[in-house]
Amino acid sequence: MAKAWNRRLALAGGAALAAGGYWALKPRQNQPHQKVQLGTLYRGNVAEPESLDPSLVQGQPEEEVLGDLMIGLMDSDVMGRPVPGMATSWQTSPDGLTWTFHLREALWSDGKPVTADDFVFSWQRLLNPATAAFYAYFAYPLKNARPINNGKMPPTALGAHALDARTLQVNLEHPVPHLLQMATHMTMYPQPRHVVSVKDRAWARPGSYVGNGPFLLKEWVPHGHITLEKNPLFYDAANVSLKRVVFFPTDDYSAAVQRLRAGELDFQDRAPPDRIPWIKQNMPGTVQQVPQLITDFISINVRRKPFDDVRVRHAINLVISREAICDRVLRGTDVAAYNLVPPTVANYPGGIAFEFKDRPYQDRLAQARALMQSAGFGPDRPVKTTLMTRATTPGNYRSVAAALQQMLALIHINISILPNDMMMFYDTIQVHDFDLGYAGWQADFDDASSFLELFVTGNGQNWGEYSNRSYDQLLAAAQHEVDIVSRGRKLAAAERILLDDHALAPLYFWTSTNLIRPYLKGMQANPLDFHRSRWISIDEKARARLLT
């Protein structure tokens, strides 16, 4: 455990505040003097974003920043719920296959109007196979999206049409009752056609970036920080309190806690479980915990031997003690997972789990060893493999990986742990260059399909290349189901197939460990872990009292 810092913010004095508008941080040894500016939110982000181009992103580090730079048809409120964004109203056809969105008058940050055609352009670009978008599948509910992405139809065949500058018509392959939630997602943001068509991928850089959100991209120092400033042309700028937002990549959660205590961060969305009691005692009112729609699991490359053998995958699931991981390693902050879809997902019957969930561990261990023996493995012929993890820094990822290493050794699977930073980790599993990967998934919207779609054949996020025709057919049938109860049952039946095939090894469902300083207003822990800076304000007097 890292030693707690004793550095605190020092009030520069009333006159200096009035004149300079900043707090002066006492410099740490060998570090330069720092300034904490009034009206500036300092946010810890889980990792360095890979891109800020909505067509090229794939993870939460990008979503956190893009959610401040862009606004889709819908935006997310303080609880992650969809609220009107670029769309002010909409109508749906009786069969649920056609939606018509009416857009507000709004401007890009360069003064050009945001139009319905910008949405059409963005979605066509996302699906164009030349873009090679990891998240292209997200738009598959749109008419002809899949054949476009597979190169069988031109992007212009997409079921999205600008009826006029402020009217967007969307045609779907099947009813999508959660379309408004999907419309908040970063891959569905509009893109400034007049900029992207000229600069292509170079548009998403400081100096070239044009957005329609509450903040502007001003600076990006790789692995240092990203600075955003308030966008005066944002349609709701009058109600945006913050002057700027600074994001820091904080994949070392222990160090982030110390930066939060020192006043260098106002918000950190993850913390080491073993530090939670200390944080509650030393920074009261900072920890906000709620169940989240996030599942951590072992991604299994089913195309590589011996993991192409279901007996080996079954043995892995049997030998993992999820309770030991949650209770002893994670210190009770998360919930043992015996399936993929979190229990709090909306409109899902739940109750799906591995059949061995309630069996004694010793019985499970005996069965796991028998399965490994039948597959040809044992003490004289162990499996030698690797487990990729998401972090190079100390913390729960490494501790959980060490626990998994010990558990799998009980069935003669000897794993070497390969730590990577988050960007490298996902880049590697994206091209299926791994055996086992300690991965995780955060719901894009509150629906079971956000998790289950990951394992559809050919899905861009199907890291282990799992493929089962019956599974694919059930998911497709569920997506065409109008009745929400019947739809949930079909999704649950699909998850049962996934578990019977042991296509993954679920570990635990997250409980948030958002660290939110009490002087922040409008920031609330929520199941989707969405925190748009446009809703946040800072009680500067309270910050001064707390940090001096």
Secondary structure as UniProt FT lines:
FT   STRAND          9..10
FT   HELIX           14..20
FT   STRAND          22..25
FT   TURN            29..30
FT   STRAND          34..37
FT   TURN            38..39
FT   STRAND          40..45
FT   TURN            54..56
FT   HELIX           60..69
FT   STRAND          74..76
FT   TURN            78..79
FT   STRAND          82..84
FT   STRAND          87..92
FT   TURN            94..95
FT   STRAND          98..103
FT   TURN            109..110
FT   HELIX           116..127
FT   TURN            129..131
FT   TURN            134..135
FT   HELIX           136..139
FT   TURN            140..141
FT   TURN            143..144
FT   HELIX           145..149
FT   TURN            150..151
FT   HELIX           155..157
FT   STRAND          160..164
FT   TURN            165..166
FT   STRAND          167..172
FT   TURN            177..178
FT   HELIX           179..182
FT   TURN            183..184
FT   HELIX           186..188
FT   HELIX           193..199
FT   HELIX           200..203
FT   TURN            206..208
FT   STRAND          215..221
FT   TURN            222..224
FT   STRAND          225..230
FT   TURN            232..233
FT   TURN            235..236
FT   HELIX           237..239
FT   STRAND          244..249
FT   HELIX           253..261
FT   TURN            262..263
FT   STRAND          267..268
FT   HELIX           273..275
FT   HELIX           276..282
FT   TURN            284..285
FT   STRAND          287..288
FT   STRAND          291..300
FT   TURN            302..303
FT   TURN            305..308
FT   HELIX           310..319
FT   HELIX           322..324
FT   HELIX           325..329
FT   TURN            331..332
FT   STRAND          335..336
FT   TURN            343..344
FT   TURN            346..347
FT   TURN            355..358
FT   HELIX           361..374
FT   TURN            375..376
FT   TURN            379..380
FT   STRAND          383..389
FT   HELIX           396..409
FT   TURN            410..412
FT   STRAND          413..419
FT   HELIX           422..430
FT   TURN            431..432
FT   STRAND          436..442
FT   HELIX           449..452
FT   HELIX           453..455
FT   TURN            457..458
FT   TURN            460..461
FT   TURN            463..464
FT   HELIX           469..479
FT   HELIX           484..500
FT   TURN            501..502
FT   STRAND          504..511
FT   STRAND          514..516
FT   TURN            518..519
FT   STRAND          520..521
FT   TURN            527..528
FT   HELIX           533..535
FT   STRAND          537..538
FT   HELIX           540..547
//
